[in-house]
Amino acid sequence: MATTDGDFERTIGLAEAALERIKALRHPANPHNFEVWYSYAAGINPALNQAINSLLSVNGTVTVPQIEEIYLRYLSAAHIGERIDKVGTQIAGEIEQVMAMIDVSIGTADNYSKSLAGASEDMESDNDREQIRMIVESLVSATREVETKNHVMQQRLKDSRQEIRELQENLEVVRTESLTDPLTTLANRKFFDGSIERLVKQAEASHEPLTVILTDIDNFKKFNDTYGHLTGDQVLRLVAVSMKHNVKGQDIAARYGGEEFAVLLPNTALPQAVTVADHIRRAVQSKELMRRSTGETLGRVTISLGVAMWRPGDDVASLIERADSCLYAAKSAGRNCVIAETALEKSEARVA
C-alpha cells in the first residue's frame, strides 16, 4: 500500500502520543501496552476508549494489569480461546468443590444415621435412666454437629451458585466476543457461516423465505491507498453503522471479509430484501466522510449490493454464489446500486 505524507505524519503522531502515555504512567513499553495506547490515541475502538476513560475518571490512572485486561478484552482475538479455557476450568473447579461438599454431607448424614441406629439399640437393651440420658445427650450433640456442618455447606453452596453464575456470564461475554468482528462490532464470518447453515435448514423445513444480501465497498483499495488504513477503518465502521440501522429482529448483519459485508434476512421475500438493501445503500451514500485529525472532507462512500433468495434444492454454497453473481453484476453496472437475482435473470434472458 502506498503511504502518503499525511498518513506518515498522522501515524507518527499517534505513535508519539502512545509513547507519551506509556512514559507518563511508567508502564513497560511492550507491544501490548503500545497497541492499547495507539488504539486509544487513534480512537479506532470506541469500547476500548470508553473503558480507559472510565478508569481514568474514577482512579486518575490505569494500572498495568488493567491495561493487560483491556488488551485481552478489546484487541486480542487470539486470546479468545485461552479465555474460554480459563473460564471453563474455573467452572469445573467450582463444580468439583460442590461435589466434594456433597460427599462430605453424605458422609456426615451416614455417620448421623449410624448414631441414631446405635442409640436405638442401646435404648432397647437398657432401661437405666442415666444411661438413657447419656444417649439422648449424645444424640443432641450429634444433631448440633450436623446442623453446624449443614449451615456451613448451605452458605458455601450459596457462594458457589453465585460464583458459577458469574463465571457463566463471563463465558457468555467471551463467547459473544469470539463471534464479533472487533473493528465494526458486527457479527464475524464464523457467526455468519453458522447462522446461514442453520437458516438454510430452517428454510428447507418450513419453506419460509430466506434472503441474502452481499455488499462490497466501491473502490475501497484506492480509497485505502490514498488516505491510509486508519481512514479505511473509518469507512468500514461507517458502512457497519448504516447496516445496523437498517436491519432488525432476527436479521443478521456481518462482516463477510475485508471490505465485504453480508446480511441474512429470514422470513423476508426478495422484494422486501431489495428495499432493505437500497436503504443500506442510501444510508452509506448520505454520510460524508471526514478525516478526524484535520477535519478535512474526504467525500462520500458508496457500496454495491447483490440480493438472492433461497430456492428449494439450494445449499449454502449455491445461495451465496447467486448473491455473489448479483454483487458482481452491480459492480459491472457502474457500482452504487442494488441488483437482485430476478433482474440478473431477466438481463441474461435478453442477452440469450
C-alpha positions as CSV (number, residue, x, y, z in Angstrom):
1,M,0.0,0.0,0.0
2,A,1.3,3.4,-0.9
3,T,2.0,5.7,2.1
4,T,1.1,9.4,1.8
5,D,3.0,12.1,3.7
6,G,-0.2,12.9,5.6
7,D,-0.6,9.3,6.6
8,F,3.0,9.1,7.7
9,E,2.8,12.2,9.8
10,R,-0.5,11.1,11.3
11,T,0.6,7.7,12.3
12,I,3.9,9.0,13.7
13,G,1.9,11.5,15.8
14,L,-0.3,8.7,17.1
15,A,2.8,6.6,18.0
16,E,4.3,9.5,19.8
17,A,1.1,10.1,21.7
18,A,1.0,6.4,22.7
19,L,4.6,6.6,24.0
20,E,3.9,9.7,26.0
21,R,1.0,7.9,27.8
22,I,3.3,4.9,28.5
23,K,6.0,7.2,29.9
24,A,3.6,9.3,32.0
25,L,2.2,6.1,33.6
26,R,5.6,4.4,33.8
27,H,4.3,1.3,32.1
28,P,6.6,-1.2,30.3
29,A,6.9,-0.2,26.6
30,N,5.9,-3.7,25.4
31,P,3.8,-4.4,22.2
32,H,0.6,-4.9,24.2
33,N,0.8,-1.6,26.0
34,F,1.8,0.2,22.8
35,E,-1.1,-1.3,20.9
36,V,-3.6,-0.3,23.6
37,W,-2.4,3.3,23.8
38,Y,-2.0,3.7,20.0
39,S,-5.6,2.5,19.6
40,Y,-6.7,4.9,22.3
41,A,-4.9,7.8,20.6
42,A,-6.4,6.9,17.2
43,G,-9.9,6.5,18.5
44,I,-10.5,3.4,16.3
45,N,-12.0,1.3,19.1
46,P,-14.8,3.2,20.9
47,A,-15.3,0.5,23.5
48,L,-11.6,0.5,24.4
49,N,-11.6,4.3,24.8
50,Q,-14.7,4.2,27.0
51,A,-13.1,1.5,29.3
52,I,-9.9,3.6,29.7
53,N,-11.8,6.8,30.2
54,S,-13.9,5.2,32.9
55,L,-10.8,4.1,34.8
56,L,-9.2,7.5,34.4
57,S,-12.3,9.3,35.7
58,V,-12.6,7.1,38.8
59,N,-8.9,6.4,39.6
60,G,-7.0,9.1,37.7
61,T,-4.7,6.4,36.3
62,V,-4.7,2.9,34.7
63,T,-2.6,0.1,36.1
64,V,-0.5,-2.4,34.2
65,P,-2.9,-5.3,35.0
66,Q,-5.9,-3.1,33.9
67,I,-4.1,-2.4,30.6
68,E,-3.5,-6.1,30.1
69,E,-7.2,-6.9,30.7
70,I,-8.2,-4.1,28.2
71,Y,-5.8,-5.6,25.7
72,L,-7.3,-9.1,26.1
73,R,-10.9,-7.8,26.0
74,Y,-10.7,-5.4,23.1
75,L,-7.7,-6.2,21.0
76,S,-6.5,-9.7,21.2
77,A,-8.8,-12.1,19.3
78,A,-6.0,-14.7,19.5
79,H,-6.6,-15.0,23.3
80,I,-10.3,-15.7,23.0
81,G,-9.7,-19.5,23.1
82,E,-7.4,-19.1,26.1
83,R,-10.1,-17.1,28.0
84,I,-12.8,-19.6,27.2
85,D,-10.5,-22.4,28.5
86,K,-9.7,-20.4,31.6
87,V,-13.3,-19.7,32.5
88,G,-14.3,-23.3,31.7
89,T,-11.5,-24.5,34.1
90,Q,-12.8,-22.2,36.8
91,I,-16.3,-23.5,36.4
92,A,-15.1,-27.1,36.5
93,G,-13.1,-26.3,39.7
94,E,-16.1,-24.8,41.3
95,I,-18.2,-27.8,40.5
96,E,-15.6,-30.1,41.9
97,Q,-15.7,-28.2,45.2
98,V,-19.5,-28.5,45.2
99,M,-19.2,-32.3,44.6
100,A,-16.7,-32.6,47.4
101,M,-19.1,-30.8,49.8
102,I,-21.8,-33.2,48.8
103,D,-19.5,-36.1,49.5
104,V,-18.8,-34.6,53.0
105,S,-22.5,-34.1,53.5
106,I,-23.3,-37.7,52.6
107,G,-20.6,-38.9,55.0
108,T,-22.0,-36.7,57.8
109,A,-25.5,-38.0,57.2
110,D,-24.3,-41.6,57.1
111,N,-22.5,-41.1,60.5
112,Y,-25.6,-39.5,61.9
113,S,-27.7,-42.4,60.7
114,K,-25.4,-44.8,62.4
115,S,-25.5,-42.8,65.6
116,L,-29.3,-42.9,65.6
117,A,-29.3,-46.7,64.9
118,G,-26.8,-47.3,67.7
119,A,-28.8,-45.2,70.2
120,S,-32.0,-47.0,69.3
121,E,-30.3,-50.4,70.0
122,D,-28.9,-49.1,73.3
123,M,-32.3,-47.7,74.5
124,E,-34.0,-51.0,73.6
125,S,-31.5,-53.1,75.6
126,D,-31.0,-50.8,78.6
127,N,-33.8,-49.2,80.7
128,D,-31.4,-47.4,83.1
129,R,-32.5,-43.7,83.3
130,E,-28.9,-42.4,83.5
131,Q,-27.9,-44.4,80.5
132,I,-30.8,-43.1,78.5
133,R,-29.9,-39.5,79.5
134,M,-26.4,-40.0,78.2
135,I,-27.7,-41.5,75.0
136,V,-30.0,-38.5,74.5
137,E,-27.2,-36.1,75.1
138,S,-25.1,-37.9,72.6
139,L,-27.9,-37.6,70.0
140,V,-28.3,-33.9,70.8
141,S,-24.6,-33.3,70.3
142,A,-24.6,-35.3,67.0
143,T,-27.6,-33.3,65.8
144,R,-25.9,-30.0,66.6
145,E,-22.8,-31.1,64.8
146,V,-24.9,-32.0,61.7
147,E,-26.7,-28.6,61.9
148,T,-23.4,-26.7,62.0
149,K,-22.0,-28.6,59.1
150,N,-25.2,-28.2,57.1
151,H,-25.2,-24.4,57.8
152,V,-21.6,-24.2,56.6
153,M,-22.4,-26.2,53.5
154,Q,-25.5,-24.2,52.7
155,Q,-23.5,-21.0,52.8
156,R,-20.8,-22.5,50.7
157,L,-23.3,-23.8,48.1
158,K,-24.9,-20.3,48.0
159,D,-21.5,-18.8,47.4
160,S,-20.7,-21.4,44.7
161,R,-24.0,-20.8,43.0
162,Q,-23.2,-17.1,42.7
163,E,-19.6,-17.8,41.6
164,I,-20.8,-20.2,38.9
165,R,-23.5,-17.7,37.7
166,E,-20.8,-15.0,37.3
167,L,-18.5,-17.4,35.5
168,Q,-21.3,-18.4,33.2
169,E,-21.9,-14.7,32.4
170,N,-18.2,-14.2,31.8
171,L,-18.2,-17.2,29.5
172,E,-21.1,-15.8,27.6
173,V,-19.3,-12.5,27.2
174,V,-16.2,-14.3,25.8
175,R,-18.3,-16.4,23.5
176,T,-20.0,-13.3,22.1
177,E,-16.6,-11.6,21.6
178,S,-15.4,-14.7,19.7
179,L,-18.3,-14.2,17.3
180,T,-18.0,-10.5,16.8
181,D,-15.8,-8.5,14.5
182,P,-13.8,-6.2,16.8
183,L,-13.4,-3.3,14.3
184,T,-17.1,-3.0,13.2
185,T,-18.8,-4.8,16.1
186,L,-20.9,-6.7,13.6
187,A,-21.1,-10.5,13.6
188,N,-17.9,-12.0,12.2
189,R,-17.6,-14.6,9.4
190,K,-17.6,-17.5,11.9
191,F,-21.0,-16.4,13.2
192,F,-22.3,-15.7,9.7
193,D,-21.3,-19.2,8.5
194,G,-23.0,-20.9,11.4
195,S,-26.1,-18.8,11.0
196,I,-26.6,-19.3,7.3
197,E,-26.2,-23.1,7.8
198,R,-28.9,-23.0,10.4
199,L,-31.3,-20.7,8.5
200,V,-31.0,-22.8,5.2
201,K,-32.0,-25.9,7.2
202,Q,-35.0,-23.9,8.6
203,A,-36.0,-22.8,5.1
204,E,-35.8,-26.4,3.9
205,A,-38.1,-27.5,6.7
206,S,-40.6,-24.6,6.7
207,H,-40.3,-23.3,3.2
208,E,-40.3,-19.8,4.6
209,P,-38.3,-17.2,2.6
210,L,-34.7,-16.6,3.4
211,T,-32.8,-13.8,1.6
212,V,-29.1,-13.0,1.5
213,I,-27.5,-9.6,0.7
214,L,-23.8,-9.4,-0.2
215,T,-22.2,-6.0,-0.4
216,D,-18.8,-4.6,-1.2
217,I,-17.4,-1.1,-0.7
218,D,-16.8,0.6,-4.1
219,N,-13.1,1.4,-4.9
220,F,-12.1,0.6,-1.3
221,K,-8.5,-0.3,-2.2
222,K,-8.0,3.0,-4.0
223,F,-9.5,4.9,-1.0
224,N,-7.4,3.0,1.5
225,D,-4.2,3.6,-0.5
226,T,-4.9,7.3,-0.9
227,Y,-5.9,8.2,2.7
228,G,-4.3,5.4,4.7
229,H,-5.6,2.4,6.7
230,L,-6.9,4.4,9.6
231,T,-9.3,6.3,7.3
232,G,-10.1,2.9,5.7
233,D,-11.1,1.6,9.1
234,Q,-13.3,4.6,9.5
235,V,-15.0,3.7,6.2
236,L,-15.6,0.1,7.3
237,R,-17.2,1.4,10.6
238,L,-19.4,3.8,8.6
239,V,-20.8,1.0,6.5
240,A,-21.3,-1.2,9.5
241,V,-23.3,1.5,11.3
242,S,-25.5,2.0,8.2
243,M,-26.2,-1.7,8.2
244,K,-27.0,-1.9,11.9
245,H,-29.6,0.9,11.5
246,N,-31.4,-0.9,8.7
247,V,-31.7,-4.4,10.0
248,K,-33.9,-5.6,12.8
249,G,-35.3,-8.5,14.7
250,Q,-33.8,-11.8,13.5
251,D,-31.9,-10.2,10.7
252,I,-28.1,-10.7,10.9
253,A,-25.5,-8.2,9.6
254,A,-22.0,-9.5,9.4
255,R,-18.5,-8.6,8.2
256,Y,-18.0,-11.2,5.5
257,G,-14.3,-10.4,4.9
258,G,-12.1,-7.4,4.1
259,E,-14.4,-4.7,2.7
260,E,-17.3,-7.2,2.1
261,F,-20.4,-7.4,4.3
262,A,-23.4,-9.7,4.3
263,V,-27.0,-9.6,5.7
264,L,-29.2,-12.6,6.4
265,L,-32.9,-11.8,6.2
266,P,-35.0,-14.8,7.5
267,N,-38.8,-14.7,6.6
268,T,-38.1,-11.9,4.1
269,A,-39.1,-12.2,0.4
270,L,-36.9,-10.9,-2.4
271,P,-38.7,-7.5,-3.0
272,Q,-38.6,-6.6,0.7
273,A,-34.9,-7.6,0.8
274,V,-34.2,-5.3,-2.2
275,T,-35.8,-2.5,-0.2
276,V,-33.6,-3.2,2.8
277,A,-30.5,-3.3,0.5
278,D,-31.4,0.0,-1.0
279,H,-32.0,1.6,2.4
280,I,-28.5,0.5,3.4
281,R,-27.0,1.8,0.1
282,R,-28.7,5.2,0.6
283,A,-27.7,5.4,4.2
284,V,-24.0,4.9,3.3
285,Q,-24.1,7.4,0.5
286,S,-25.7,10.0,2.6
287,K,-22.8,10.2,5.0
288,E,-19.9,12.5,4.3
289,L,-16.5,11.2,5.4
290,M,-14.2,13.5,7.4
291,R,-10.6,13.0,8.5
292,R,-10.7,13.3,12.3
293,S,-7.2,14.6,12.7
294,T,-7.6,17.6,10.3
295,G,-11.3,18.0,9.8
296,E,-10.7,17.5,6.0
297,T,-13.7,16.4,4.0
298,L,-12.9,13.3,2.0
299,G,-16.2,12.9,0.1
300,R,-18.8,10.2,0.2
301,V,-18.5,6.4,0.2
302,T,-20.7,4.1,-2.0
303,I,-21.4,0.4,-1.9
304,S,-22.7,-2.2,-4.4
305,L,-25.1,-4.9,-3.3
306,G,-26.4,-8.2,-4.7
307,V,-29.5,-9.9,-3.4
308,A,-30.6,-13.6,-3.7
309,M,-33.4,-15.7,-2.1
310,W,-33.2,-19.4,-1.1
311,R,-34.9,-21.8,-3.5
312,P,-35.8,-25.5,-2.9
313,G,-32.7,-27.5,-3.5
314,D,-30.3,-24.7,-2.6
315,D,-27.5,-25.4,-0.2
316,V,-25.4,-22.6,1.4
317,A,-22.8,-22.6,-1.5
318,S,-25.4,-22.2,-4.3
319,L,-27.3,-19.4,-2.4
320,I,-24.1,-17.5,-1.7
321,E,-22.9,-18.0,-5.3
322,R,-26.1,-16.4,-6.7
323,A,-25.9,-13.4,-4.3
324,D,-22.2,-13.0,-5.3
325,S,-23.1,-13.1,-9.0
326,C,-25.6,-10.3,-8.3
327,L,-23.0,-8.3,-6.5
328,Y,-20.6,-8.7,-9.4
329,A,-23.3,-7.5,-11.7
330,A,-23.9,-4.4,-9.6
331,K,-20.2,-3.6,-9.8
332,S,-20.3,-4.1,-13.6
333,A,-23.4,-1.9,-13.9
334,G,-21.4,1.1,-12.5
335,R,-21.4,0.5,-8.8
336,N,-23.6,2.2,-6.1
337,C,-26.6,0.1,-7.0
338,V,-28.6,-3.0,-5.9
339,I,-29.0,-6.0,-8.3
340,A,-31.4,-8.8,-7.4
341,E,-31.3,-12.2,-8.9
342,T,-34.6,-11.6,-10.8
343,A,-33.1,-8.6,-12.5
344,L,-30.0,-10.5,-13.3
345,E,-32.0,-13.4,-14.8
346,K,-34.1,-11.0,-17.0
347,S,-30.8,-9.4,-18.3
348,E,-29.3,-12.8,-19.1
349,A,-32.6,-13.9,-20.8
350,R,-32.5,-10.7,-23.0
351,V,-28.8,-11.5,-24.0
352,A,-29.7,-15.1,-24.8
